[in-house]
Amino acid sequence: MRGSAMLFARTLRPALFALEPETAHRLVVGLIRAFPWFLPACRSVAGPRVPPDPALAVRVGSLLFPCPLGISAGLDKNGEIAGVLSRLGTGFVEVGSVCRDPNAGHPRPRLFRLPKDRSLLVHYGNPSRGAAAVARRLAAQRFRAPVGVSLVPGSGSTADDTEGAVAELAGAARLLAQFADYFVLNTSCPNVSDVGWEGGKAPVATLRAWVEAVSRESLGRPLFLKVPPVAEPRAIEAILRMAEEFPALLGFAFNLPRQRPAGLRTPAAAIEGLPGALAGPPTAPVFEAALAAWRARTKGTRVHLFGGGGVVSAADAYRRIRLGASLVPVCTALVFQGPGLPAALNRDLSGLLRRDGFKSVSEAVGVDVDGSLSPGVARA
Ligand SMILES: Cc1cc2nc3c(=O)[nH]c(=O)nc-3n(C[C@H](O)[C@H](O)[C@H](O)COP(=O)(O)O)c2cc1C
């Protein structure tokens, strides 16, 4: 374990894990806001700042990411600490998910730790201070890496209220467009009502309406859709046909599956009756299968894939890149391994690329899937 990870595991983590999970999360955000120099200082104590390896830079449309490992939505829901997070050697920071209007989300408790599985059960239900508040906060910060803003309709407007959802998303995009390098539309939050993904189907008409509305309001900002980790060819192909209509729609990310994976180390009795979707390493096979299935259909197109979900090491991240990911977001692993993680993974990734003779990340994207007739999940 590296210096900063060891320090985190021995000191901060036990103190934070003694608190109720959401209380700990709020405390961390509050402390970072109060002492914005603290995390970047820890990073420099842990080791000298290494200039980013140019081989790690990733271009996605008009966006240039300094490195592929970044932070996904959920950690900075209200855009309070994205500036600090962007100074930790991260390739990008995703803020949100943000609703247009303030939204309470589900009642607490709505976040649970499963330490034996290094996982979390997430049942937030999209709490948000609202797009105007997030815009004010983003306006007051500076960033060292691209900042994406994840948008979601409030919990009231879902499957049966497409018009309400469209109006909310458009309103949020209008308020935030100046402050976002790109937008991600969260089309599949696993703990609010489904917009039509059930049964492996793709709610193409709803997605089209959402993308249309946000594209009109987003000042041409690149757009990504966060979809469930579906691997059904017909669903993927229908979404990709729809994507061709929108030049600003550059790619896809994957949200947590609604079903919990089998084979957890945590005894079933400990989580029986607890709500929420599971996030963490046990979900990795589902994300890898989805990523490979999407790559098999997007190779050679302008579509890029975010390959997160259960990533805890540079080897995991490298495997995702080889399965088709241009960018690799992490979320749960930061809670268990601390804020030095993205920088450490980016550094170790350089070594893995060099070991295998790749001169850049983009050379490695998809090599384990491209050319195979039926994409499997190959090991790097
Ligand atoms: C505490 C928590 C909150 C999350 N909140 C959001 C959210 O608001 N919007 C979203 O699109 N994804 C959210 N996610 C999903 C993550 O962005 C990520 O896609 C997912 O957790 C898989 O990555 P991981 O295994 O690295 O956590 C959340 C995840 C966690 C653990």
The ligand as an ORCA input file, in Angstrom:
! r2SCAN-3c Opt
* xyz 0 1
  C     -22.738      6.956     -2.659
  C     -22.998      6.903     -4.126
  C     -23.795      7.878     -4.713
  C     -24.026      7.846     -6.082
  N     -24.763      8.828     -6.649
  C     -24.889      8.879     -7.994
  C     -25.565      9.951     -8.610
  O     -26.061     10.863     -7.965
  N     -25.658      9.944     -9.965
  C     -25.112      8.963    -10.741
  O     -25.201      9.016    -11.970
  N     -24.453      7.937    -10.172
  C     -24.325      7.876     -8.827
  N     -23.655      6.842     -8.252
  C     -23.084      5.787     -9.124
  C     -21.606      6.035     -9.372
  O     -21.406      7.243    -10.086
  C     -20.969      4.888    -10.158
  O     -21.496      4.861    -11.464
  C     -21.221      3.537     -9.525
  O     -21.133      3.605     -8.123
  C     -20.254      2.474    -10.021
  O     -18.914      2.825     -9.756
  P     -18.097      2.356     -8.436
  O     -18.160      0.848     -8.382
  O     -16.720      2.876     -8.667
  O     -18.786      2.962     -7.274
  C     -23.448      6.817     -6.884
  C     -22.664      5.837     -6.277
  C     -22.431      5.872     -4.926
  C     -21.569      4.806     -4.319
*
